[in-house]
Amino acid sequence: MKKTFVTAVAVTFLAAGISFAADHEHMHEMMMKQGGPMNDGRAELTISAPMKVMHKGMMRRHMGTLSEITAALAVNDMKKAAEIAKTDLGWSKGREQQCSVFEPVEGGSDFTKLSTAMHKKADELADAAKAGNRDKALAELSQLMNKCNSCHEKYRH
């Protein structure tokens, strides 16, 4: 019985490896047909390596927060969605101080303007959820995620 199990596991891993290799080869062929590796046209943020690590951690927490907001909206818990959006993503003096670590908020670059707009959109989502308007809150959530994407389309680490 143990031999059969070990054999089954080995065959599964072998098949997975072959499948991965085939997928990799297919992706490589597609990339080469398009002229080879392409340069990433996004602007690189000019922050130190430790700041990049910290910033990536913050963005991962933002993704977790979006997931929590989505879960609250899915069960129609408007109060929780509003609280999470306002507390964890909303714009405040504290958030402004956090963001100014990367560059001054006043007169900052498009990066700062995009990040500020995202946090302020979270406030609009919180307001809609607090008012009990689930449809508006969902629309604001969609626009908030678009704000995130706008920044990621323009900037990279």
PyMOL commands that set and color helices and strands:
alter all, ss='L'
color gray80, all
select helices_A, chain A and resi 2-33+49-74+78-89+93-99+110-130+134-154
alter helices_A, ss='H'
color red, helices_A
select strands_A, chain A and resi 43-44+155-156
alter strands_A, ss='S'
color yellow, strands_A
deselect
rebuild
show_as cartoon
